Amino acid sequence: MNRDEFEDQDARAAWELLGRHRGVEPSFGFAQRTLRRLHEKPARRFWQLPVFRWATALSCVIALAVGGLVLRHRAESRQAAEFYAAAHQDYLEDYDVIAALDQLEVNNQL
């Protein structure tokens, strides 16, 4: 059996199977229902509304801005404390001694 005969047998068998297959007919009014559904506007869910999208974007921008401002304020406070400590280093040692003495006095009174 050569290649052409083999392919012819396969083709005949395929066509025979297709011939035995029962055709599918659409139900009554299928075309009209399909066209009507195509022309209908789909119902929007709330997250698809432009207002919701803008509100979400705006809230993200506000959250990022507030977070950035808080981080900036903390960095500035830390930098100011370091600058103050460097400028008043001699005085701060005196305050530490006084605070330690006050703590000692409080502990002795108990």
Protein Blocks (a to p, Z undefined) as FASTA:
>chain_A
ZZklmmmmmmmmmmmmmmmpccddddehklmmmmmmmmpccdddfklpmklmmmmmmmmm
mmmmmmmmmmmmmmmmmmmmmmmmmmmmmmmmmmmmmmmmmmmmmmmmZZ
